[in-house]
Amino acid sequence: MPEELWKTAITNVEPGKIRVRGYNITDIMEKLSYAETVYLILKGELPSKAEAELMNAILVSSIDHSATPPSVLGARTVISGGNSLNAAVAGGVLVIGDTHGGAIENSARIMQQWAKKDDDVNNIAEELVTWLKENKKRMPGFGHRLHKVDPRTAKLFEIAQRNGYKGKHIDLCKAIEKTLEQKLGKKLPINVDGAIAAVISDMGFDWRLGKAFFIISRVPGLVAHAYEEMTREKPMRKLGPLPFTYDGPPDREI
Ligand SMILES: CC(C)(COP(=O)(O)OP(=O)(O)OC[C@H]1O[C@@H](n2cnc3c(N)ncnc32)[C@H](O)[C@@H]1OP(=O)(O)O)[C@@H](O)C(=O)NCCC(=O)NCCS
């Protein structure tokens, strides 16, 4: 009996032939942008014009946010310890989590699950924010340490609107922002993670792919920081942490 083969639906490779999701790689190389190809490999189908523009904007939006994000500090610290570029980039990616870059995943999960509850996004937002408040939870994808209005959010939604790209999740996202302000008395702007979460949800991506959009976007930024650290800074330089004090046990004997 032949052993049963496991299956993959991503790329078919035979001698002299490479087909990604059924399309010839040489045609893809000539006819599709990188963003369109990322859409194809993740979704399995080609994007519409609006989806292609949005995908490109998503991948550009999170490419870098200067030297302070935890993933950049992670990548630079790995180089500083005398390691290679690949170790630094892997280290930076490992730092990405639910509160840094990874908010896309939870934001998309909540929006996708709650969007099914009612036809009216304002009713959903009302119920969701009440639930968040009662359970003392934060809405991922909203609020920012620095930006009062996240310019990347406005641009993503502008591109969607210009292309006539409408969807319930984008509408719900805007309704949540409005309701958070009404019910919590605080302006918590939709940050880039929240905007990406809404757009990918309208594109029909599973929320479990949420972190992928940030990782794919941020890796070139991490490479640039790791390379700059390698070529401009001396190894083991003082790279954080912020001033701190010791408050553990006093000196003692065994
Ligand atoms: C991004 C974030 C850490 C920035 O926080 P910050 O501006 O430093 O604000 P703080 O953490 O000090 O919170 C200030 C107040 O706003 C509230 N708040 C902040 N973000 C909130 C959110 N997303 N949902 C609900 N309440 C929120 C806090 O509960 C706090 O309330 P309190 O003063 O009554 O205790 C914060 O907004 C957050 O946790 N957002 C959700 C995670 C997220 O989207 N991360 C991706 C960032 S790009």
PDBQT file of the ligand as one rigid body, heavy atoms in Angstrom, charges set to zero:
ROOT
HETATM    1  C1  LIG A 301      -1.897  51.732  22.499  1.00  0.00    +0.000 C 
HETATM    2  C2  LIG A 301      -2.102  52.000  23.967  1.00  0.00    +0.000 C 
HETATM    3  C3  LIG A 301      -1.147  51.093  24.784  1.00  0.00    +0.000 C 
HETATM    4  C4  LIG A 301      -1.740  53.467  24.217  1.00  0.00    +0.000 C 
HETATM    5  O1  LIG A 301      -2.026  53.727  25.531  1.00  0.00    +0.000 OA
HETATM    6  P1  LIG A 301      -1.844  55.123  26.240  1.00  0.00    +0.000 P 
HETATM    7  O2  LIG A 301      -2.194  56.227  25.315  1.00  0.00    +0.000 OA
HETATM    8  O3  LIG A 301      -0.471  55.159  26.859  1.00  0.00    +0.000 OA
HETATM    9  O4  LIG A 301      -2.965  55.114  27.309  1.00  0.00    +0.000 OA
HETATM   10  P2  LIG A 301      -3.061  54.310  28.679  1.00  0.00    +0.000 P 
HETATM   11  O5  LIG A 301      -2.652  52.874  28.510  1.00  0.00    +0.000 OA
HETATM   12  O6  LIG A 301      -2.335  55.088  29.728  1.00  0.00    +0.000 OA
HETATM   13  O7  LIG A 301      -4.624  54.411  28.920  1.00  0.00    +0.000 OA
HETATM   14  C5  LIG A 301      -5.271  55.653  29.203  1.00  0.00    +0.000 C 
HETATM   15  C6  LIG A 301      -6.731  55.382  29.482  1.00  0.00    +0.000 C 
HETATM   16  O8  LIG A 301      -7.405  55.077  28.261  1.00  0.00    +0.000 OA
HETATM   17  C7  LIG A 301      -7.992  53.775  28.327  1.00  0.00    +0.000 C 
HETATM   18  N1  LIG A 301      -7.742  53.102  27.054  1.00  0.00    +0.000 N 
HETATM   19  C8  LIG A 301      -6.642  53.183  26.294  1.00  0.00    +0.000 A 
HETATM   20  N2  LIG A 301      -6.776  52.429  25.206  1.00  0.00    +0.000 NA
HETATM   21  C9  LIG A 301      -7.987  51.861  25.278  1.00  0.00    +0.000 A 
HETATM   22  C10 LIG A 301      -8.691  50.979  24.435  1.00  0.00    +0.000 A 
HETATM   23  N3  LIG A 301      -8.148  50.533  23.316  1.00  0.00    +0.000 N 
HETATM   24  N4  LIG A 301      -9.934  50.576  24.805  1.00  0.00    +0.000 NA
HETATM   25  C11 LIG A 301     -10.488  51.027  25.930  1.00  0.00    +0.000 A 
HETATM   26  N5  LIG A 301      -9.861  51.872  26.788  1.00  0.00    +0.000 NA
HETATM   27  C12 LIG A 301      -8.621  52.279  26.458  1.00  0.00    +0.000 A 
HETATM   28  C13 LIG A 301      -7.261  53.059  29.466  1.00  0.00    +0.000 C 
HETATM   29  O9  LIG A 301      -8.056  52.070  30.060  1.00  0.00    +0.000 OA
HETATM   30  C14 LIG A 301      -6.966  54.193  30.399  1.00  0.00    +0.000 C 
HETATM   31  O10 LIG A 301      -8.127  54.458  31.162  1.00  0.00    +0.000 OA
HETATM   32  P3  LIG A 301      -8.016  54.995  32.694  1.00  0.00    +0.000 P 
HETATM   33  O11 LIG A 301      -7.287  56.312  32.598  1.00  0.00    +0.000 OA
HETATM   34  O12 LIG A 301      -9.449  55.117  33.104  1.00  0.00    +0.000 OA
HETATM   35  O13 LIG A 301      -7.240  53.949  33.433  1.00  0.00    +0.000 OA
HETATM   36  C15 LIG A 301      -3.567  51.745  24.404  1.00  0.00    +0.000 C 
HETATM   37  O14 LIG A 301      -4.411  52.664  23.765  1.00  0.00    +0.000 OA
HETATM   38  C16 LIG A 301      -4.015  50.307  24.159  1.00  0.00    +0.000 C 
HETATM   39  O15 LIG A 301      -3.752  49.443  25.018  1.00  0.00    +0.000 OA
HETATM   40  N6  LIG A 301      -4.669  50.072  23.002  1.00  0.00    +0.000 N 
HETATM   41  C17 LIG A 301      -5.124  48.713  22.682  1.00  0.00    +0.000 C 
HETATM   42  C18 LIG A 301      -3.975  47.898  22.103  1.00  0.00    +0.000 C 
HETATM   43  C19 LIG A 301      -3.567  48.382  20.732  1.00  0.00    +0.000 C 
HETATM   44  O16 LIG A 301      -4.373  48.796  19.928  1.00  0.00    +0.000 OA
HETATM   45  N7  LIG A 301      -2.249  48.318  20.463  1.00  0.00    +0.000 N 
HETATM   46  C20 LIG A 301      -1.705  48.717  19.195  1.00  0.00    +0.000 C 
HETATM   47  C21 LIG A 301      -1.035  50.042  19.291  1.00  0.00    +0.000 C 
HETATM   48  S1  LIG A 301      -0.556  50.677  17.708  1.00  0.00    +0.000 SA
ENDROOT
TORSDOF 0
